[in-house]
């Protein structure tokens, strides 16, 4: 099972739009996926689900995570890195059951010109620490507001080409 993680809890984010785009493209290839938006994390996650405690709300999310074989993380740039909500999510999951020896693909994006290169590199380090196998082809999409059309689809030729290359590679990874 593939789970796409929309890596921010910001409502109505471009991250969620991009995650939905990836899900549509995987579906076109006949690959099923589940979408997990960090908007759906319990609002009290910081106090309710760290250090062994489990709320019923997070237990449902954790069962999806633990059953997942491959993760596709869509990661926005926050202050030159990745969102704290994404790190909190990783920290709240179980080790080693949640991520150990599972596969991951990473997609970074930003409103600026670097497409979250640094944040994806930072997150790669976290993935390696929890023993995930990260696919070498990582995508960085700069100026995300100029990349998505009114339907939430990527439309620029090069971006579509490279994201499709990543999607096809990830399906077989």
VMD Tcl script that draws the C-alpha trace (Angstrom):
set ca {
  {0.00 0.00 0.00}
  {1.17 3.52 -0.87}
  {0.31 6.38 1.45}
  {0.76 9.94 0.25}
  {1.53 12.30 3.12}
  {0.49 15.93 2.63}
  {3.24 17.31 4.83}
  {1.60 20.33 6.44}
  {-1.38 20.97 8.65}
  {-2.09 24.31 6.93}
  {-5.71 24.38 5.70}
  {-6.31 24.53 1.92}
  {-2.60 24.26 1.17}
  {-0.82 23.88 -2.14}
  {0.78 20.84 -0.52}
  {-2.59 19.11 -0.35}
  {-3.34 20.12 -3.96}
  {-0.02 18.64 -5.06}
  {-0.62 15.47 -3.02}
  {-4.03 15.06 -4.69}
  {-2.38 15.56 -8.09}
  {0.10 12.76 -7.32}
  {-2.76 10.53 -6.19}
  {-4.64 11.17 -9.47}
  {-1.53 10.31 -11.49}
  {-0.95 7.09 -9.55}
  {-4.60 6.13 -10.12}
  {-4.13 6.66 -13.88}
  {-1.32 4.09 -13.70}
  {-3.64 1.67 -11.91}
  {-1.82 2.11 -8.58}
  {-3.97 2.50 -5.48}
  {-2.97 4.95 -2.80}
  {-4.25 6.48 0.39}
  {-3.94 10.18 1.12}
  {-3.10 11.30 4.63}
  {-3.22 15.03 5.22}
  {-1.56 16.37 8.33}
  {-4.64 18.61 8.61}
  {-6.30 15.47 9.99}
  {-3.91 15.07 12.90}
  {-5.51 15.38 16.33}
  {-5.23 19.02 17.47}
  {-3.69 17.95 20.79}
  {-1.14 15.54 19.23}
  {1.75 17.19 21.03}
  {0.38 16.22 24.43}
  {-1.81 13.22 23.64}
  {0.24 10.94 21.40}
  {3.93 11.22 22.19}
  {5.98 8.94 24.40}
  {3.76 5.87 24.18}
  {0.37 7.45 24.83}
  {-2.25 6.90 22.10}
  {-5.51 8.74 21.49}
  {-8.21 6.94 19.53}
  {-7.98 9.61 16.80}
  {-4.27 9.05 16.25}
  {-4.57 5.27 16.61}
  {-6.63 5.25 13.37}
  {-3.91 7.21 11.57}
  {-1.20 5.00 13.06}
  {-2.91 1.85 11.76}
  {-2.74 3.30 8.21}
  {0.92 4.25 8.66}
  {1.92 0.86 10.04}
  {0.16 -0.96 7.17}
  {1.88 1.20 4.54}
  {4.73 -0.24 2.47}
  {5.63 2.95 0.58}
  {5.28 6.61 1.49}
  {5.23 9.58 -0.85}
  {5.93 12.72 1.17}
  {4.89 16.09 -0.29}
  {6.88 18.64 1.68}
  {6.49 22.43 1.61}
  {9.29 24.76 2.58}
  {8.90 26.29 6.03}
  {11.68 28.63 7.11}
  {14.31 26.92 4.96}
  {13.33 23.39 5.99}
  {10.19 21.28 6.44}
  {7.16 21.88 8.69}
  {7.29 21.14 12.39}
  {3.97 19.33 12.06}
  {5.68 16.78 9.80}
  {8.42 16.18 12.37}
  {5.83 15.90 15.13}
  {3.94 13.35 13.04}
  {7.08 11.25 12.54}
  {7.90 11.49 16.26}
  {4.39 10.41 17.27}
  {4.51 7.28 15.11}
  {5.89 3.99 16.38}
  {9.49 2.97 15.98}
  {10.35 0.66 14.33}
  {6.88 -0.48 13.14}
  {5.87 2.69 11.31}
  {8.83 3.30 8.99}
  {11.58 0.70 9.44}
  {12.74 -0.66 6.05}
  {9.84 0.90 4.19}
  {10.25 2.92 0.99}
  {9.82 6.65 0.47}
  {9.68 9.18 -2.35}
  {10.10 12.88 -1.62}
  {8.58 15.88 -3.36}
  {9.54 19.37 -2.22}
  {7.92 22.63 -3.20}
  {8.13 26.27 -2.30}
  {6.72 29.63 -3.21}
  {10.32 30.75 -3.93}
  {12.91 29.65 -6.43}
  {14.51 26.60 -4.77}
  {11.64 24.13 -4.43}
  {12.54 23.24 -0.84}
  {15.88 21.65 -1.70}
  {17.20 22.15 1.84}
  {14.04 20.89 3.56}
  {13.98 17.74 1.45}
  {17.64 17.15 2.33}
  {16.85 17.66 6.03}
  {13.91 15.26 5.80}
  {16.05 12.72 3.95}
  {18.26 12.59 7.04}
  {15.23 11.82 9.21}
  {14.13 9.11 6.77}
  {17.55 7.51 6.92}
  {17.55 7.66 10.72}
  {14.27 5.71 10.91}
  {15.70 3.27 8.33}
  {13.50 4.19 5.36}
  {14.79 3.53 1.86}
  {14.53 6.84 0.00}
  {14.18 6.75 -3.78}
  {17.06 8.74 -5.29}
  {14.86 10.73 -7.69}
  {13.59 13.63 -5.60}
  {11.48 16.38 -7.14}
  {11.76 20.07 -6.23}
  {9.04 22.39 -7.53}
  {9.76 26.12 -7.18}
  {7.14 28.86 -7.51}
  {4.33 26.40 -6.76}
  {1.63 29.06 -7.17}
  {2.62 29.36 -10.83}
  {2.69 25.59 -11.36}
  {-0.87 24.61 -10.40}
  {-3.88 25.43 -12.55}
  {-7.39 26.23 -11.26}
  {-8.12 22.47 -10.94}
  {-5.02 21.81 -8.81}
  {-3.16 20.12 -11.66}
  {0.39 20.73 -12.74}
  {0.48 22.05 -16.28}
  {4.00 23.22 -17.14}
  {5.59 20.76 -19.53}
  {8.89 20.18 -17.71}
  {7.25 19.86 -14.30}
  {4.69 17.37 -15.62}
  {7.45 15.39 -17.35}
  {9.67 15.10 -14.28}
  {6.86 14.42 -11.81}
  {5.53 11.71 -14.13}
  {9.01 10.20 -14.30}
  {9.12 10.12 -10.50}
  {5.61 8.66 -10.22}
  {6.37 5.86 -12.66}
  {9.68 5.10 -10.95}
  {8.01 5.07 -7.53}
  {5.31 2.68 -8.71}
  {8.06 0.17 -9.49}
  {10.36 1.03 -6.57}
}
mol new
graphics top color blue
foreach p $ca { graphics top sphere $p radius 0.5 }
foreach p [lrange $ca 0 end-1] q [lrange $ca 1 end] { graphics top cylinder $p $q radius 0.2 }
display resetview
